[in-house]
Amino acid sequence: MHLREQLDDIIHQPVRFSITAALAAADELEFSFVRDLVDISDSALSKQATILDEAGYVCIRKGYVGKRPRTWLSLTAAGRLAFEHHVATLREIAGGDR
């Protein structure tokens, strides 16, 4: 079996990979910060975050700052583990262990 078969199909998609990479560097990030960092629209981030949420990789938390609604994203323990495994597999494919 080739190592590519160990890659996570959910995380491997480029936008979702970028989102999980951003979230891996923090405990929780505001939706608008992730949107700007990944350079996508609100609707694109919402769609991809929902896919990651349904996979159990991302937690979407809604709340308020004052009277303004806000959304925060964070990796779940399963999401963090899946991301770390995915990155390790990419490194192994690229020959990073040599």
PyMOL commands that set and color helices and strands:
alter all, ss='L'
color gray80, all
select helices_A, chain A and resi 3-6+9-12+14-24+31-38+42-54+77-93
alter helices_A, ss='H'
color red, helices_A
select strands_A, chain A and resi 29-30+58-65+68-75
alter strands_A, ss='S'
color yellow, strands_A
deselect
rebuild
show_as cartoon
